[in-house]
Amino acid sequence: MSGVAQAQTAQVNATAQSGGDSADSAATAAAPTDNSEIIVTGVRASLMSAENIKKNAINIVDSIVAEDIGKLPDNTVSDALQRVTGVQITRAAGEASSVQIRGLPNAATLVNGLETFTGTGRAVSLGDIPAELVNGVDVYKTSTPDLIEGGVAGVIDVRLRRPFDFSDGLHVAGGIRGIYSDQSDKGSYVGSALVSDRWQTGLGEMGLLVSVSYNRRKYQDQDAFDYVSTGDPVAIPNTVGGIYAGGDRERTGVNVAYQWRPSSNLEIHADGLYTKYRNLYNNSYFIGIPGAGTITSTTPYDDYDFLAQSTTTTNAYTLTSMQAYLDQTQNYQGNLGARWNSGNVTISSELTYNYSKIKDRNVIVDTSFNAPSMTIDYDHGGTPNVDISGVDMTDPSNYTLRNLFDNHSLATSKQWAWRNDLKVDTGDGFFKNIKIGTRFTHREVVSQATTSTQYASDGTTTLDMLSSDAYTTSPTGLVKGALGVGQYLTMDPDYLLSHTDAIRELFGRADGDPAYDPNNYFADTEDTYAFYGQFQYGFNLGSIPVTGVGGARVVNTVERLVGGTVGSKQNYLNVLPSINAKAELADNLFLRLAWGKTVTRPEFASLNPLVSYAPSGDTGLNGGYYGSGSGGNPDLTPIKSTAYDASLEFYPSRSTSLTAAGFYRSIDGYIVTYSADEYIDGNKYLVSRPRNTHDGKLYGVEVAYQQFFDFLPGAFSGLGVQLNGTYSDGTVEDPINGGRERVPDVSHWSYNAVAMYEKYGISARLAYNWRSSYVDSYNSGGVQGNTIMVKPTGQLDFSASYDLTQNVTLTFNATNITDRTYHDYFVGTGSTGETSVTPRDTRTYDRTFEFGARFKF
């Protein structure tokens, strides 16, 4: 979907660049140092454009351009971002599920420089934006006053295509890919198309672009797990088992952009973005309960004699469970803006409307059977192993219906935002230009949900009494056969969602969806009023040119929250100064220094004061707890940070760079979810809530290198390499127990290594992404260690294409080539004060193989 790029005229969407000043310099970023005309295409063009955005920007930024995304096996923006220096991701459901910048998840997300979000969140779900709609992605690691506030970690700006990005005339492009996923053993496909045209009229130049993407992906994750351990004198896991997590996910994206230039100094644009997400998925559980029967033998760990490594249970009450889900999201964004300049004055204004709707539904049915004998090794090479004998696990007459959970929820969010900017160029003195602006937003969030209530059956209905389409047989070979459990029976997920009333009757429930619980309703109205002033400066420090941007952003936030019988109001003012400086030490050597303050408001759902409680039920008690719960915290305050950054960058040629950066963040109010005891009706629950931590810090270094080896002879001159690595470390206070602890989600080390080849119409990349261990969460409960730590993990991907003609390209992609396995484990001190390291989860994921074709005319 990318055309030919000329080195002299690499196109950059001005709305993506900080304050317009960076855009002005980046628009001429690809200008060569001589007057030769060099035409480059494909990966080289994309790397050159990304390198020049970074080189010419005022602040510290890393970028991906469209060809980068198209040339990797990346189906969404979040997948593509894993290649950026300092960006770390986690994976689930066949794609990147979350994105962290330098280990922190608190990144603001923009689309074409405008705030965008999904549901009640602060950020847009980047996985909902198909890569085929994207022109480029910029990751801002330092801020300027004109950037929208929010994002302790940084700002991610997704740039969509506009018609004036293309040369004159009609442009048509598209592509299709077929995908095979080995673990789900399913086929999927992706299709996209783009039409863009620009023309001269009596009213001036106009352009219209329409791009569409449809992505259907069938996937399966697998998990074998040990749950928390309780008991005395030797504690055993309350449950142990496995999950087949399969899904059929659809994403639709439509981008419409209109531009009108009635005169040389006036441009008007209107953009519309629609994304739709539909995920029909299920979790098929096998759940062994070693304590629900007669334990005849227990073998403790050699190193931890208070924890069981294996047990044998007779007459073991054993569960299977089918959890069927249908999640649907629709997002709309409309934007109308204008930009006018006259001489040294530029004025711009944009009005934006966002609407997001998330509708979720789930039906869960537990079934049980009796295992005459069940022997469990809780640590069989880091994975539990279950050996059951004396029962046919594929005989429906052995399974009894036990519990029903029937829930649905609806969340909507809408926002109006109006932004105005005035820039005045002041000449060749110290001040190059002065810029001021305002921004007003009004956002309304509403969330409703049922209460997760367990409805028990009368215990007389077995699966063989139901129609054969009501239940299903599981796959086999869970986590490469390590769990040891063969096929078992559960309710059929499609039947649960399509015949829900029939299921309700089996549990004595009335027909129809249950009503929303008034206690689960919450609404939040938020108004923000922002003003910024900044100046771009330049001077010579001896023979060294120095340029930069300084100023401050001031924003007042008014928050009104209503949830159940609880209400609150907050009104707070934040002053956010910042300064960026760039020194040109030599023609291709730059030093950057930056300092600034940022603020990130809490997620709306995190402010919800209500708590959802779930009794432990048939899975047994958890360390004396009657059940568990989760909720929000209306007392949360914004996360504040002071950032210090330095970067040294060397650009010896158009597609070669060597950079190193250091960063330090002092963080106050960082939000982490912790569990603590709470009592309801005299019963003790382990309840998790988000809480502010204080006196936090994050620091580290980044290095990156990329080069094409043009100096090599013949075919070898097509070789190239990209290497980048990051070291991060950080701590925050523990708000429950006191002291300091490691920041969750932060890997100390991460790197990307990419080997590239581009010549003779062939383009290929072999990309390896790796990150070291990190903390998933704290305070898990139980006698075993209460911190959950994730082991190091890496993934190898490959992509290749061949230009069959000037207009048609064949493609092949493969992901997760090495068939990686994820492990996390319980570590540290448990509820009795004793220390241990024991397994928790083992997960495996799909390997995918894609064949496709792209065209452009």
N, C-alpha and C positions, 0 to 999 in steps of 0.2 A: 504494500500500500504506500510505499515511499517512492518518490520519483528521483530523478537524477539531481544531485546536489553539486553546485559549483563551490569551490573553495572560497571564492570571493564573496559569495552571497548566501551563505548558510542562513536560513530563516529562523528567527526566534520570535515567539509570540510575546509581544510587549507586556501583555497583562500578567505574565508569569514572573516578571522581574521586579525586584524590590524598588519601589518608589519611582519607576520610570527611568531614573538615572542609570541604574544597572541595565535596564532594557536598551537604552540608547547606545551604551557602549557594547552590549552583547550583540546588538543587531549588526554591528560591523566586526564581530568577533573573528570571523573566519578570513579576514583580509590577509593575504600573504605578504611577505616582506619584499617580494619582487613583483614585477609586472607580468609574469608569465601566467597563462591561463591553464590551470590544471583541473581537469574534471575528475571527480571521485564519486563513487557510488557505494551503496551497501553499508557494511559494517564500518569501513574507514570513514565514510561521510558522517555516520552517526557518532563515532568516537571523536572526530574533529569538532563537530558541533557541540558535543558535551564538554570537551576540553576547553573550547573557547568561551562557553558560558561561564565556566568556573574561573577562567583566566581573567575575564573582563568584568565580572560582577564586583560590586562594591563590598558585599559581605561574603562569608564563607559558604559556598554552595556546591553540591554535587548534583549532577543531572544525568538523566537517561533520555534519549530521543527516540522517535518512533521506530527507526530501524533497529535500534538496540532491542526493543521489546519484541519486534517481529522476528528477529533472528535468534531469539532464545525460546526454549519450550515453556513459555510463560503465558498463561491464559488470562491473568488479571494483573492489576497494578501491584497488589501486594506480593505476588510471585516475582514480578520484575525487580522490585526494590531490594531483594536479597542480594543483588550484585553490587549495591552501592556501599562504598566504604563506611564502616561504622553502623550499618543497619543490620539488625538481627531479626529473625523471624521464628515463629513456631508454626508447626504444620498439623493439620487435621482435615479429614474429609476431602482428601485429594488436592489440597492447596494450602497456601500460607494462610493461617487463621488470624495472626496478629503480627504487627510490625513494631519494632522498638528501634529508636535512634540512640545509639550508644547505650543500649540496655534499658532505656526508659520508654514506657508505652505512651507517655503523655505528649503526643505529637498533635498539633493542630493540622487539620486537613482542609485544603482549599481546592476549588475547581475553577480554573481560569482566574485565580486570584480572589475568588469569592468564597465565603464561608459556606460549607456544605456539611450535612449531617444525615445520619440514619436513625429513625425512631427517636427515642428519648436520649440518645447519646450526644456527645459534643462533636464527634467526628463522623465522617462518612465511612461506611464499611468499604474499604478499598477493594475488597473482593467482589463487590457489586458492580464495579466499573470494568467492563471488558477491555482488555488490552487493545483490541482492534479499534476502539474509538479514540485512542490517545495519541496525541502528537508528541508529548514529552512529559517528564516528571522532574521537578526540581525539589531537592531536599535542602532547605535552608537551616544551617546549623548555628548561625548567628542572626540577630534580629536588627531591623531598622525601624524607626518610629512609624513609618507608613504601613508596615505589615500588621495585619489584624492580630490583636493580642490573643494569647493562649498558646500553650505548647512549651512546657518546660524542656522537653526533649528537642524540640525544633518544629519546623513547619514543612509539611509536604504539600506541594502545589501541583495538581494534575492539569496539564494543558491539553485541551481538546482542540481539534482542528477548526479553522475558519477559512472561508473561501479566499481571502486575500493572502493566505499563506501559500497559495499556488500561483503559478504563472497564468497569463491570460488564456482564456479558452476553456473548453470542457475537459474535465478529468473524471475518469471512471476507473474504479479499482475495487478489488474484492478478493476473496479467498475462501477456501473450504478445507477442513481437515477432518479426517476420520481418526478416532482414538480407540485403542484397545487397552484395557486395564486388567492386569493379570490376576490380582487377588480377588477382585469382584467377578472376573471372567465375563466382562460386559464390554459392549461397544458403545462409543459416544461420538459426538461430532460438534464442530464449531463452524459457523458460517458468518461472513461479514461482507458488506458492500458499502461503497462510498461514491457519491456523485457530487461534483463541485463545478461551478461555472461562475465566471465574472464577465461583465459586459459593460459597454459604454452606452449611456442613454442621454436624452436631452436634459435629464435631471442630475446627471453625474454618473460616476461609476458605481455599479452594484455587483454584489456577489451573493450566491446562495449555495449552501452546502448541506447535504443530508447524508448521514452515515448511520448504518444499522448493524447490529451484531446480535447473533443468537448462539448461545452456548448451552449444550446439554451434556452433562457429565454424570456417569454412573460410577460409583466408587464404593470401596469397602475398606475400613480400618478394622484391625483386630487387636484385642487387648486381653491379657491374662493378669489377674490382680490378686494381691493379698490386702485385706482391709486391716484396720487397727486391731491391736491385740489387747485382750482383757483377761482377768482371772488371776488366781493366786493359789499355790506358790509359783506355778508355771503358767504364763499367759499364752493364750492361743488366739489367732486371728478370728474375729467374729464371723467373717465370711471370706471365702476364697472362690475364684471362678474365672469366667471369661466373657467376652463380649464380641459379637460380630456387629459392627456398626456400618450398615450399608445405606446408600442413598441414591436418589435420582434427582439431580439438581438442574434447574433451568435458569438461565440468565438472559434477559433481553435488554439491550441498550439502544437508545435512539438519540442522536445528537443532531439538532438543526441550528444552523448559524446563518444569519443574514448580516451583511455589511453594506453600507451606503456611504459613498464619499461624494457629497454634492459639490464640494469645492476642495481645493488642495489643502485647506486648513481646517476642515470640519469632517469628522467621521462619526457615523451613527451605527450602532450594532444592536442586534437582538439575538439572544441565544436561548435555546430550549434544550433541556436534558431530561430524559426519562429513562429510569432503570427499573427493572422488575426482576424480582428474585423469588423463585419457588423451589422449595426443597422438601421432597417427600422422602423421609428417611426413617430408619428404625434401628433400635438396639435390641439384639437378641441375646439375652443373658442366660448363662448357666451359673447358679449360685450354690456352692456347697456351704453348709453351716455345721462345722465340726462339733459345736457344742450342743446341737439339737439331736441328741441321741445318747448312746452310752459310749463314752470314751474308754476304750480298753487298754490303750497304751499311748504313752507320750515320751518323745525323745527330745530333750532340750538341746539348744546350741552348745557347742563346746565352749565358746567364748561368752555366751550370754545364757547362763543357766536359769534365768527367770523367764526366758522366752522359749516356746516350743519350735523346734525345727520340723517335727513330723508328729502326726497323730493317726490313730486308727479308731474309727467310730462304727459301732454296729447300730442297725435300725436308725439310720441317719435320715432325718427329715430334710429333703433337698428341694430347692426351688429352681424353676426356669421362669423366665419372664420375657414378654414381648412388649416393647415400648414403641408405639407407632406415633410419628410426628408429621405434621404438615405445617411448615413455616412459610409465610408469604410476606414479601416486602414490596412496596411501591414507593418510588421517590420521584418527585417532580422539582425541577428548578427552572425558573424563567428569569431572564435578565435583560434589561433595557438600559443602554448607556450611550454616552456621547463624549467626544473629545474634540476640543477646539483650541487652536493655537493661533496667535497673532503676534509676530515679532518675538519678543522674549517672554511672552505670557502663554501658559497652557492651562486650560480649565477642563476638568472632566467630572462626570457625574454618572452614577449607576444606581438603579433601583432593582432589587432582587427579591424574589419570592421563592421560598422553599416549603415544600410539603412532603411529609414522610409518614407512611402508615405501615405498621407491623402487626400482622394477624397470625397468631400461633394457636395450634390445636394439638392435643396429645391424648391418647387413650392407652392405658397400661393395664395388662392383665397378667397376674402371677399364677403359675400352676405349680403343683408339687408332686413328688413321688417319693417313695420310701426306698432307700438304698440299704440292703442287708449288711453290706460292708463297704466302708469308704476309708481308704488310706491316703493321706495327703502329705507330700513333702513340700513344705512351704518355701524351700530354697533349693531347687534343683537346678544348679547352675545359674541362679539369679531369677528363675521363673518357677512359680508353683507347678506341681504335678499332682494330678488327682487320679486315683485308681479306684474305680467302682466295680463291684462284682455282685452277682446274684439278682440282677434285674435287667429286663430288656428295655432300654431307654428309647426305643422307637415304637413301643406298643402303646397306643393311645389309651387303653383301658387302665394303664398304670398311673395316669396323670389326673389330678383333681383340680378343678378351678378353685382358687383361693381368694384373690384380692383384685379389686378394680380401682383404678385412679382415672378420673375423667375431668380434664381441665382444658380451658382455653383462655386466651388473653388478647387484648387489643391495646395498642399504643399509637397515638398520633402526635405529630409535632408540626407546627407551622411557624414561619418567621418571615417578617418583612425587614429588609435592611436597605438603608439609603446612605450612600457614600458620596462625598464631594472632595475634590482635590484641586488646589491651586499651586502652580509652579511658576516661579519667576526666575529667569536667567539673569544673573547680575554682572556678567562680564568676566574678565580675565584676572581679577584680583584674587585675594584669599578666598572669598566666598564665590563659588561658581553659580550656585542657585540656592534659592530658598523655597521651601515647600510647606504648605499648611493644609490641613484637611479635617473633616468631621465625619463621623459615622454614627448612625442611630439604628438600633435594632429593637424589635418587639417580637418575643417568642412565647408561644403557648404550648405546653406539654400536658397531655392527659393520658393516664394509664389505668386500665381496668383488668382485673383477673379474677378467676375463681380461686377457691382455697383448695390446696392439695390435700384431699381427704381420702383415707383408705376405707373402702367399702368391702366387707368380708362376705363371702358366699356361705351357704348353709353346709358346704362340705360334702354334698352328695352328687355333684355333677362331675363326670369324667369326660375326657375328650372324645371317647368313642361314642358318647351320646349325642354329639354335635355332627353337623354335616361335614363331609370330608374337606370342604373348602374353608372351614373355620379354623383349621390348624395346619401347621407346616412342619417339615423336618429341617433342622438346621444344616448348614454346611459341615464339613469335617476338616480336621487338621488345623485347629485353632493355633495361631502364632507358630506356624511351621510344625505343628504337632507337639509342641513342648508341653502344653497343658495336659495332654493325655486323655482328654475327654473326646469321645467320638460324637456321633450324631445324637441329637435329643429333640424333643418336641416342644413347640410353643404355639400360642395362638398365631394366626396369620395376620401380618400387619395391615394388608389391604382390607381384609375382612373387618378388622377392628374399626377402621375409619369409615368404611362404606356400610356396615351393618351395626352401627353403634347402639341403636335402640334395642336390637335383639340382644346385645351383650348386656345392656342395662337391665333388661328384664330378668336375665339370669342371676343378677345380683339384687333383685328387688327394687330397682330404681325406676323412676318415672321416665317416660320418653322425653326426648328433647335435650338440648344442651343445658347444663346447670346454669343458674343465674350467676352473674358476677357478684362477688362478695363486696358489700359496701366498705368493709374494713380494708379491702385491697385497692381501693380507689385512691389515686393521688393526682394532683394537678399543680403545675408550677407555671407562673408567669414571670418572665424575666425581661427587663428593659436595660439596655446599655447605652451610655452616652459617651462617646470618645472624641477627643481632640488631639491632634498631633502637630508638632512643628519640628522641622528638620532643615538642616543646611548641608549642602555638599561643598567641600572645601578642597583646596589644592595649594601646595607651595613646594619649594625646593629646599631640601635639607642638605646644604652643600650642593653636590652634583646629583643628589638622589631626589627624584620627583616623589612627592607624597600626596595621595588623594584619599578622600574618605567622606563619611556621612556621620553627622552627630545630631542630637536632638532628644526629644522626649515625647512620649505618648501618655495621655491622661485619660483614664476611663472610670466612669462611675457606674456601678451595677446595683440594680434594685431587684430583689428576689422575693416573690410572694409564693409560699408553699402551703398547700392544703392537702392533708392526708387523713382519712377517717375523721377522728375527732381532734386531730392535732393540726395546728397551724403555726406558721412562723414567717417572719419577715426580716430580711437582711438588706442593709444599704451600706456599701463600702466603696471607697475611692482608692485607686491605685495609680501611682505616678511611676512611669517606666522609662527612665533615661537610658540611652545607649550611644555608643560611639564605635565606628569602624574606621580603620586606617589601613591603607595599602601603600607600601614603599617599593618602588621599582629599583631594586639594588643593581640590576643589569638589564639588558634588553629582554631577557627571558627568565629573569629570576625575581620573584616577588616575596615580600614579607608582609603578612597581614596580622594585625592585632585588633581585638574586639573586646568590649566590655558592655554589659547591659543587664537590665532587670526584666524578668518575665513573670507572668501570672497565669495560672490555669485554674479555671473554676471547676468545682466538683461536678461529676456526672449527675444528671437529673435523677436517675434511678437511685444513685447513692444517697441522695438527700431524702428519699422516701422514708418516713419514720416507721412504717409498718413492718411487721415481721411475719414470715410464713413459717409455721411450725409443722414438723412431720414426725409422728411417733415412729420408733424403730420397728414396730410390728413384728412380722415373722422372721426378720433377719436378726432378731435378738437384741439384747441390751448392749450398749456401748459404754463400758466402764462405769456402770451405774447411772448412765443418762437414760431418761425416758424416751428421748428422741433428739432430733437436731432441728436447727432453724437458721434462717438467714433473713437479713433485713438491711435497711439503710440507716442513715444517721443524719438527722436534720441539723446537727451542730457542726457539721463539717465546714471548714473554712478553705479558701483557695490555697493552692500550692504556689509559694513564692520562691523565686530563684534569682541568684546573682551569678552571671556567667562571665568567665574569663577564657578567651580563646587566642591562640597564636597558630599561624600556619606559614610554612616556607614552601614555595612552589617553584619548580624549574620546568620550563617548556622548551626543550632544545629543538623541536620541530613540530609540524602541524598535528601529528598524531602521536607524539611522544611526550610523556610528562612523568615527573618524579616529585611527589609531594609528601610532606610530613606535617602533622598538626598535633597540638596539645590542647587539652580542655580541662577546666575545673568548674564545678557547679556547687555552690552552697545552696541547700534546699531546706526550706522551712514549710512544714505542713504537708509533706509528701503523704499520699493516701495509700494505705495498705490494709487489706482485709485480715482481721484476726478473729479467732474464736474465743469465747469466754462463757462461763456458767451463767444461766439465767433461769429463774423459777416461774412456772406457770401452773396455777392451781396446785401448788405444792410439789410439782414434778420438776426435776432438773433437766434442762435442755442444754446442749452445746450449741451456742448461737454465734454465727459469724456475722460481723458488721465491718464496714469500712471505718477506719479511724485515722486521724491526722497524726503523723509523727513529726518530730522536730529535730533540729540540729543535724541535718543530713548533709552529705557531701558525695559527689561523684567526680572522678577525675580519670584521665587516661591519655593515650596517644594513638594516632592513626598514621599509617604510611600507605602509599599507593604508588604503583608504577604501571605504565602501559606503553607499548611500543610495537610498531610493525617493523620488521627487519628488512627494509627496502634495499639495504646495501648487500644482501646476499645474492648470489648468482641465480638466474633462471627462475625455476619454479619455487625455489626456496625463499624468494623475495616476498612471497605471499604469507609467510609465517608471521604471527604476532602473539603477544602475551599481555594479559592483564593480571596484576597481582595487587591485593590490598589486605591489610591486617589491622586489627584494633585491639588495644589493651584497655580495659576499663575496670575500675574498682570503686566501690562506694559503700557507705554505711548510713543507717538511720537509727534513731532510738527505738526501743521496744516499748510501746505504750502500755503493755500488759504487765510485763515482768521487770521492766527497767533495763538499764544497760544498753549496749549497742549491738546491732546485727547487720548482716549483709543485705543490701538492697535486693529485693526479689527481681527475677527475670534478667539480671545482669550477668552475662558471661565474662569472665576475666579476659578470655582470648577468643577471637573470631577471625576468619580469613576467607578470602575468595581467591581461587587460582583458575584462570581461564586461558586455555590454549586456543589460538585462532588461526584460521587459514582463509585467504580470499584471493583467488586468481583464476583466470580462465573460466569465469562464470561459476566457479565453485566457491561456496562460502560455508565454513564449518566452525563449530565451537564445541569444546569439551570443557565444562565448567564444574568445579568442585567447590561446595560451600560447607564450612565447618564452624562449629562453635563449641567452646568448652562447657563444663558443668555450670549449672546455675540453680538458685533456690526457686522452687515453684511456690511454696507457701510455708507458713509457720502454724504452730498450735493445732496440729491435726487431731489431737486426742489420743488416748490409749497409753499402754505401758511401754511400748516400743518408742524409739526416737520420734519426736514430734515434728521435726522439720522434714519437708519433702524436697529432696535434691535430685536434679536431673543429670544423668551422665552425659559426657560429650557425645555429640552426634554430627554426622556429615552426610551430604548427599551429592551424588555425581549425576550430571545431566549432559545430554549431547543434542546438538542441533546441526542440521546441514541443509543446504539448498543448492539447486543447480538452475541457472538461467537457460531454460530450454530455447527461448527466443528473447528478444528485447522486451517483450511484453508478458511473457509467461514464465513463472518460476515454480519448480517442483520442490517440495520440502519434506524433510523427515526429522522427527524429534523423538527423543527418548528421555524419560525422567526416572530418577531413583534406580539407576542402572545396577548399583551394588546391592540393592534390596536391603536397605538399612533397617536396623532394629533399634527401637527406642527403649531405654530403661530409666526408671527413676526408683528411689529408695527412701526409706525412713532412716533418718540419721539424727544423732544428738541425744538429748535427755528426754525421757518419757515422764509420765505422770507420777511415777514413784521415785524419780530422781536418779534412776540408773541409765547408763549410756549404752547405745547399741547402734548397729548398722545392719538393716535387713531389707529385703526386696519389697517393692510395692507393685509397680506396673511394668509389663513387657508389651510393647506395641509394634505391630508391623503394618506396612502401608503398600498401596498399589505401586507396581511399576507400570509405566504407561509408554506406549509406542504409537506415534502419530505419523500419518502420511497425508499430504495435502498438496494444494497448488494455489498460487497467487497470480493475479493478473492485474495489469494496469494499462490504460489507454489514454 
